[in-house]
Each structure stands twice: as structure tokens, then as C-alpha cells.
Amino acid sequence: MRTKIPCSGEKKNGIRTMGSQQRRAASEAATTTSLRFWTRSTT
């Protein structure tokens, strides 16, 4: 898993980075939530 830590150059394309990071976080959260829910309902 690669994690890009924003440095001084974050302001330049911070919006784009934020968007992709937020999107990834959202999809990850959705996957985790659905997976947990599915596991709970199955078990």
C-alpha cells in the first residue's frame, strides 16, 4: 500500500490530490462497511 504524504508542494495540486484521496477513502470505507455487514449477516 502506497501512501503519499503531502509536503510543501501540496498546495500546488492539493485539490486534485484531495479529491483522489477522498474518493479512495470513500470507496475503501464503503467496501469495508459492506464487507463487515455481509460478514455479520452471514455469520
Buried (B, 14 or more C-beta within 10 A) or exposed (E): EEEEEEEEEEEEEEEEBEEEBEEEEEEEEEEEEEEEEEEEEEE
